[in-house]
């Protein structure tokens, strides 16, 4: 058996067994393996973080150490807790978006309702999700119509309607595609890191320095290659690699990052928020998921 066959056939259904306060926990699942991989990556990165003496890198490591259990635990327990996670992330991201886009209270309320409504619908009535999405876009024009805002109404409707789909509807696919949600989140996070490594490591080549878009000169062809390769390697390690997932996560993650850059450029801000040390806001952290999630659902 060669190394590739061993990696593919490796048994990732690990068992977790321990006694806690008189209760016995006995779990055998691939998600135990995912937790072990995440913890190992954090621990292996710690010496490098300390050696770097970079305050920014230390902040990012600490933020990752907090994010992983906050995201991983709801994903572990099932669709119900994942729906709560999706709604929480959507509410925080919508709050940042409405500030960035300078939307009014009426649009903000519609987006907050979408942030809770779409994940709930994905949990209890998933077949209606794809009818509710276009109806929400149309409903985004109602505040401007009632207020008679002919000057800014089309812009307000377009921005709030797009955000409802881009943020709230997309995050609801954590519930729709729950079986793959942990792999998608893990792959997107690894793709972000691999994109940075690819951009730095391949910059000696002229083709790798080519920007993908004027919106973000730091997003280059080298970064795109790094994201795709990094995503493929992580999915291979996790034992769930398919061409569809690599395309959805690798390309979708980079495209989602560029999409958020467009809105930040329009708003004249560097980050959507400031409360995640080293990363900015929640929208800066989940932007790579916002296209990867629906793409993964479509392609798989």
N, C-alpha and C positions, 0 to 999 in steps of 0.2 A: 504494500500500500504506500503510495507516495504522499507527500505533505498535503497536496490539495485534496486528495480523497479523504485523508484523515481529518482535515478541517471541516469538510462538508459533512462527513459521517459522525463527527464528534457528538456524543450525547450531551445535549444542553439542558436536559430535564433534571435539574439538580434538586436535591432534597434539603430542606431546612427543618431541623428537629431540635427543640429545646423546651425546658420547663421554666415557667415564669409564674411566681406567686401561686403555685399549686395547679396551674393550668399547663397542659401540654400542647405545644404548637408543632404540628407536623405537616409540612407543605412540600409537595414535589411538583415543580413547574419550571418552565423555561424562564419565567420572570424572576426566579431565584438567581438564575445565571446572569440575567440582566443587571440585577442589583449588585452582584459580585463584581461584574465587569466595571460598573460605574464607580464603585468604591475603590477598586484597584487602580483605575485611571487617576482618580483624585489623589490617592496616596503616592503613586509613582510620580505624579507631577509636583508634589509638595517640595521635595529637595531642590528641584530645578527652580521653583518659584522663589525659594529662600536664597538660593545662590544668585539669582538674577538681581537681587537688591532693588527691584523696581516696585515702587509703590503701586503703580497702575496694575501690574501683573498680580501682585498680592491681593489687591481689591477684587480683581476678576476671579481669582481662585476662591476667595471667601464667598463671593456671590454665587459661584457655581456650587460650592458646598452647601449653601442654603437652598438653592433652586432645586437641586436634584431630589431631595426628599419631599419638598413641597409639591413637585410635579409627579414624582414617581409613586408616592403612596396612593394618591387618588387613582392613578392609572392602574395600580395593582388590584384595587378592591372591586373594580367593575364599572359598568356603564353609568350607574347612578352617581357615584363619587366623581367619575370623569366628567359628567354633565355639570356638576358643581364647579369643578376646576375650569372647564371651558367658559362657563358663565362669569366666573371671577376674573379670568384673564381678559375676557371680552369687555367687561365693565371698566377695568383699569385702562385697557387700550383705547376704548371709546372716549374715556375722560381725557386722555392725552390728545387724541385726535381732534376732539371738539375745541380744545384750547388752541391747538396748532392751526386749525382751519378757521378759527374765530366764528364758529357756528353759534346760533342763538339757543335759548332755552328750549324752544319747541323742538328743534332738530335734535338737541341733546337728549330730551325725553324719549323721542322716537328711537334713538340709537340705544339708549339704556334698556328700553323695552325689548329691542331686538337682541341685545346681549344676553338677556335672560330667556327670552322666548325661543330663539332658535335652538339652543342646547336642550331646553325642555322638550321642544317638539321632536328633536332628534332622538330623545329618550323614549317618549310615549307615543309619538305619531310620526315616525320618520318619513312615511310616504307623502305626507303633506308638506314636508320641508321644501320641496322643489316647486311647489305652487305658491307657498308663502313668500319665497324669495322675490320673484318679480312683483308680487303685490306690494311688498314692502318698499320696493324702489318707486312704484307709482305713488304710494302713500306719502313718500318723502316730499312731494310737491304740495301737499295739503296745507301746511303752515303758511307757505308763501302765498298760496291762493287766498286763504282766509284773510290774510293781512294785506292783500292787494299789492304785494311787493313785485312790481314789474321790472324794477331795475336790477335787483340782486336775486330775485326769486329763482330763476333758472340755475344760477350758480349754487345757491343754497340747496336746492332739490338734488342737483347732480352730486354734490359733495356728500350729503347725508345718505343718499341712496347708494352711492358707491361704497361708503364706509360700512353700511349695514351688510352688504354682501362680502366685501373684502375682509372685514374683521369678524363680525358676529356669525355670519353664515359659514365662513371658512372654518372657524374654530369649532363649530358644531360637528364638524367631521371627525373630531376626536372621538365623539360618541358613535357616529355612524360607522366608522372604520375602527372600532375599539380594538379588535384583535391585532391590528397592526400599529395602533397608536404609539405604543412604547418604542417600537422600532423606528417609526417616522420621527419621533422627537429625538431619539438618540442619534439617528442618522443626520438630522438637520443640525444638531449641535456639533457633531463631528465635522460636518461639511463646512460650517462656519470657520472652525479652527483650521481645517485643511485648506480652505480658500485663502486665508491669511498666509499660511505656510507656502502655498503654491505661488502666491503673488510675490513673496519675498525670495523664495528659493529659485524661481525660474526667471527672475528679472534680468539675468545676464543675456537672455535671448530676446531679440527684437520683437518677435511675434508675441511673446508673453507679456511685454510691456504695453501692448495695445489696449487702451481703455474700452470697456464694453459699451460705455455710454458717457457723454459729456456730463451727465448728472452726477457721476461719481468717478472721477479720474483714478481713484485708488482701486476700483473694481476692474481688474484686467483679465485678459485671456488666460494668463498664468493662474490667476485666482480661480477662474472657472474650471480649468483642468484640475487644479488641486481639489476643488469641491467635489467634482465627479469621482475622481480617484479615491479621495478620502471616504466619501459616502459608500463607494463600492467595497472598500476594504473593511469598513465597520460592519456593513450588512453581511459580508462574508464571515467575519468573526462571530456575529450574532446568529449565523445560520439561517438567515432569511433574505438571501440575495436573489433578486430578479431584475431583469432589464427594466421593467416597468417602474419598480421602486427606485432604482438608481437614477432614472430619468426624472421621475417626479420629485425626488428629494434633492438630487444634485443640481439639476437645472432650475427647478422650482424655487429652491432656496435662494439661489443667486438672483433670480428674477424678482423674488419678493423683496429682497434687500434693495434692489434698484428702484422698485416701485415706491418703497417708503422714502428713499432718497429724493424722489421727485416731489413728494409732499413737503419734506423738510426744506428743500431748496425754495419752494414757493412760500413757505412760512418764514424763511430766513433763520432757521434754528439748526444747531448741530445735532441735538438729540431731542427725541420726543418728550423725555422726562429726565429727572435727575435722581430718582430715589433708588436705583440699582447701581451701587458703586462699581465703576469700571465699564458699565454698559449703557447707562442713560435711563431710559424708561422701559416699561413692559413692552411697548410697541417696538422698540429697538431690539428687544430680545426675541419676540415671536414673529417678526416680519418674515423670516425664512420659512415659517410654518404656514403662512397665510395663503400661499399658492401651492406649497407642497402637499398639504392635506387634501384639498379637492382634486388635485392632479392625481394623487395616489389612489383616491377613491374611484376616479374615472378609469384609470389605467389598469387597476387590479380587479 
